[in-house]
């Protein structure tokens, strides 16, 4: 066995890019327990005293992250895999690549060469972008074999990063994994917070406070925001229990109902607002479709068919789009008729600053209740509240106005937890045949090079 093919394995809490060293070194037995329990940990692979690969693993969040290093100890390639419907199969969500201008340039610079490929498990086409002297966006075909990877048994780390990916020449032979000679960092493992977390979608904040008059928040630009009394907007008739949140001015067939249904019947809609303490104006912060007058114990993101929360990156969400400054709740059975009725009422003389907020369709027995979309056009999440027994209490369209603000007394802290229910798979996906990791790495690198060449051609025109 060639000496250069030996790779040392360090189990740890994470990687410190400042010192370029592992932090929170753990023993293999402790990490094996974390792996079985679905708790996060990291694996550093080194050779010749140089880091070659870092694995960040959190099976509890269905996540495997792989980072490869350049010769200066900086991460320059990243693979984001998610374990979805088929156990043991990892789907590529995202691939990133960085090029550094000099040997001393810091890791992940804000300005620099940065390539990103975002794949979808149900599509052969990936979204790609290259940020270098301007953003270039396009799409590229990616075969399924390069979008999937087999989950390996604990300890088989070269199943994710083989010899070529670790920087060895083909003549080096097979890679041998050997334990690194590090002392376990007991203090860090037991006391310090984790250095990383698996990418996860946006979490709700302050939802109860949005509808609690007198709650206060502080903003660096406008000062203190004070939550006002929620305003009743009427009763929504929901004959089928399939709810849609959408822009009433652009309502159409693409606006599908959420996968979670509510009991059929008439349900109240409340509009939440706030005012700035030092200003003479306020904003709409949320709209609630109230189902049960019971405490909310948990929240989850409302999704439409085909949307999978496990695929979301940090602070991403599936939301409804707004182009006319208004959002609305309605039952799915009246979508087409209510779209026409709302358009008719808007064209019948309503001013831009006095938009009609209701529309009804006698034929279907449905109606639509609209509300201002916070600060205007964009995309907004809808959160589903549940009791401790799992019954739906409400749907909240969050305008995200107060989401990032700091609460001030007497605002009550959040007590409800956030749940990420696992979607039910269709079971019709054929079993893919993943390529080996080296072949996928070469394919993705080729895609990055071709996009860079295409961007250069466009810039020369």
Long-range contacts (C-beta under 8 A, 24 or more apart in sequence): 1-173, 1-174, 1-176, 2-171, 2-172, 2-173, 4-47, 4-48, 4-168, 4-172, 5-163, 5-168, 5-172, 5-173, 5-174, 5-175, 5-176, 6-47, 6-175, 6-176, 6-178, 7-45, 7-46, 7-47, 7-52, 7-158, 7-166, 7-175, 7-176, 7-177, 7-178, 8-45, 8-46, 8-47, 8-177, 8-178, 8-179, 8-180, 8-181, 9-43, 9-44, 9-45, 9-157, 9-177, 9-178, 9-179, 9-180, 10-43, 10-44, 10-45, 10-46, 10-180, 10-182, 11-41, 11-42, 11-43, 11-44, 12-41, 12-42, 12-43, 12-44, 12-185, 13-41, 13-42, 13-185, 13-188, 13-189, 13-192, 13-194, 13-195, 14-42, 14-56, 14-194, 14-195, 14-196, 15-42, 15-44, 15-51, 15-54, 15-67, 15-75, 15-195, 15-196, 16-195, 17-74, 17-75, 17-106, 17-107, 20-51, 20-73, 20-74, 22-182, 23-185, 23-188, 23-192, 23-195, 24-185, 24-188, 24-189, 24-192, 24-195, 25-182, 25-183, 25-184, 25-185, 25-188, 26-184, 26-185, 26-189, 27-184, 28-179, 30-184, 30-189, 32-154, 35-59, 35-154, 40-194, 40-196, 40-197, 40-198, 42-195, 42-196, 43-157, 44-180, 45-157, 45-161, 45-166, 45-177, 46-180, 47-166, 47-167, 47-168, 52-161, 52-166, 52-167, 53-157, 53-160, 53-161, 53-165, 53-166, 55-157, 55-160, 55-161, 56-196, 56-198, 58-197, 58-198, 59-83, 61-198, 61-200, 61-310, 62-310, 63-198, 63-199, 64-90, 64-149, 64-151, 64-160, 65-198, 65-199, 66-160, 66-161, 68-161, 68-165, 68-166, 70-100, 72-100, 72-103, 74-98, 74-100, 74-105, 74-106, 74-107, 75-107, 75-108, 76-100, 77-441, 80-199, 80-313, 81-149, 82-310, 82-311, 83-151, 84-121, 84-308, 84-310, 84-311, 84-425, 85-423, 85-425, 85-426, 85-429, 86-425, 86-429, 86-431, 87-151, 88-150, 88-151, 89-148, 89-149, 89-150, 89-151, 89-432, 89-434, 90-148, 90-149, 90-150, 90-151, 91-119, 91-121, 91-147, 91-148, 92-119, 92-146, 92-147, 92-148, 92-149, 92-440, 93-118, 93-119, 93-311, 93-313, 94-118, 94-119, 94-313, 95-119, 95-444, 97-444, 97-445, 97-448, 113-452, 115-448, 115-451, 115-452, 117-142, 117-444, 117-447, 117-448, 119-147, 120-311, 121-147, 121-308, 121-311, 122-306, 128-447, 128-451, 130-448, 130-451, 130-452, 130-455, 132-452, 132-455, 133-459, 134-459, 136-451, 136-454, 136-455, 136-458, 138-451, 138-454, 140-447, 140-450, 140-451, 142-443, 142-447, 144-432, 145-432, 145-433, 145-434, 145-435, 145-440, 146-435, 146-439, 146-440, 146-443, 146-444, 147-432, 148-432, 148-434, 149-434, 149-437, 149-440, 150-434, 159-437, 160-437, 161-437, 162-436, 162-437, 162-438, 163-438, 164-438, 164-441, 165-437, 165-438, 165-441, 199-312, 199-313, 199-314, 200-312, 200-314, 200-420, 201-301, 201-309, 201-312, 201-313, 201-314, 201-315, 201-316, 201-317, 201-420, 202-301, 202-312, 202-315, 202-316, 202-317, 202-381, 203-418, 204-299, 204-381, 204-383, 204-396, 204-398, 204-418, 205-402, 205-403, 205-404, 205-414, 206-402, 206-403, 206-405, 206-407, 206-411, 206-414, 207-286, 207-296, 207-299, 207-383, 207-385, 207-396, 207-398, 207-414, 207-416, 208-296, 208-412, 208-414, 208-415, 208-416, 209-402, 209-407, 209-411, 209-412, 209-414, 210-272, 210-285, 210-286, 210-396, 210-398, 210-402, 211-270, 211-272, 211-286, 211-288, 212-411, 212-412, 214-410, 215-407, 215-410, 215-411, 215-412, 216-407, 216-408, 216-409, 216-410, 216-411, 217-274, 217-402, 217-405, 217-406, 217-407, 217-408, 217-411, 218-405, 218-406, 218-408, 219-405, 222-276, 222-278, 222-279, 223-276, 223-277, 223-278, 223-279, 224-276, 224-277, 224-278, 224-408, 225-274, 225-275, 225-276, 225-277, 225-401, 225-402, 225-405, 226-274, 226-275, 226-276, 226-277, 227-272, 227-273, 227-274, 227-285, 228-273, 228-274, 228-275, 228-282, 230-270, 230-271, 230-272, 230-273, 230-288, 231-270, 231-271, 231-273, 232-268, 232-269, 232-270, 232-271, 233-269, 233-270, 233-271, 233-287, 233-357, 233-369, 233-371, 234-268, 234-269, 234-358, 234-367, 234-369, 235-266, 235-267, 235-268, 235-269, 236-266, 236-267, 236-268, 236-269, 236-289, 236-329, 236-330, 236-331, 236-367, 236-369, 237-266, 237-331, 237-365, 237-366, 237-367, 238-262, 238-264, 238-265, 238-266, 238-267, 238-331, 238-366, 239-264, 239-331, 239-333, 239-364, 239-365, 239-366, 240-264, 240-331, 240-332, 240-333, 241-331, 242-331, 242-332, 242-333, 243-289, 243-329, 243-330, 243-331, 243-332, 243-395, 244-329, 244-330, 244-331, 244-332, 244-335, 245-302, 245-320, 245-327, 245-328, 245-329, 245-380, 245-382, 245-395, 245-397, 246-320, 246-321, 246-327, 246-328, 246-330, 247-320, 247-321, 247-322, 247-323, 247-324, 247-326, 247-327, 247-328, 247-373, 248-324, 248-326, 248-327, 248-328, 248-330, 248-338, 248-339, 248-342, 248-359, 248-368, 248-370, 249-323, 249-324, 249-326, 249-342, 249-343, 249-346, 250-321, 250-323, 250-324, 251-328, 251-330, 251-335, 251-338, 251-339, 251-342, 252-335, 252-339, 253-335, 253-336, 255-320, 255-335, 256-304, 256-305, 256-332, 257-304, 257-332, 258-302, 258-303, 258-304, 258-382, 258-384, 258-395, 259-302, 259-303, 259-304, 259-305, 259-423, 260-300, 260-302, 260-384, 260-392, 262-289, 262-291, 262-392, 262-395, 263-291, 263-392, 267-291, 269-329, 269-369, 269-371, 271-371, 274-401, 274-402, 283-374, 283-375, 283-399, 283-401, 284-371, 284-372, 284-373, 284-374, 284-399, 284-401, 285-374, 285-398, 285-399, 285-401, 285-402, 286-396, 286-397, 286-398, 286-399, 287-327, 287-329, 287-371, 287-396, 287-397, 288-394, 288-395, 288-396, 288-397, 289-329, 289-394, 289-395, 289-396, 290-393, 290-394, 291-392, 291-393, 291-394, 291-395, 292-387, 292-391, 292-392, 292-393, 292-394, 294-387, 294-391, 294-393, 295-387, 295-388, 295-393, 296-385, 296-386, 296-387, 296-393, 296-394, 296-416, 297-386, 297-387, 297-388, 297-416, 297-417, 298-385, 298-386, 298-388, 298-416, 298-417, 298-418, 298-419, 299-383, 299-384, 299-385, 299-386, 299-416, 299-417, 299-418, 299-419, 300-383, 300-384, 300-386, 300-418, 300-419, 300-420, 300-421, 301-381, 301-382, 301-383, 301-384, 301-420, 302-381, 302-382, 302-383, 302-384, 302-395, 303-423, 307-423, 308-423, 309-420, 309-421, 309-423, 310-420, 310-422, 310-423, 317-379, 317-381, 318-381, 319-379, 319-380, 319-381, 319-382, 320-379, 320-380, 320-382, 320-397, 321-378, 321-379, 322-373, 322-376, 322-377, 322-378, 322-379, 322-380, 323-377, 324-377, 325-355, 325-372, 325-373, 325-376, 325-377, 326-355, 326-357, 326-370, 326-371, 326-372, 326-373, 327-370, 327-371, 327-372, 327-373, 327-380, 327-397, 328-368, 328-369, 328-370, 328-371, 329-368, 329-369, 329-395, 329-397, 330-366, 330-367, 330-368, 330-369, 331-366, 333-364, 333-366, 334-361, 334-364, 334-365, 334-366, 334-367, 334-368, 337-361, 337-363, 337-364, 337-366, 338-366, 338-367, 338-368, 341-368, 342-368, 342-370, 371-397, 373-399, 374-399, 374-400, 374-401, 375-399, 375-401, 385-416, 386-419
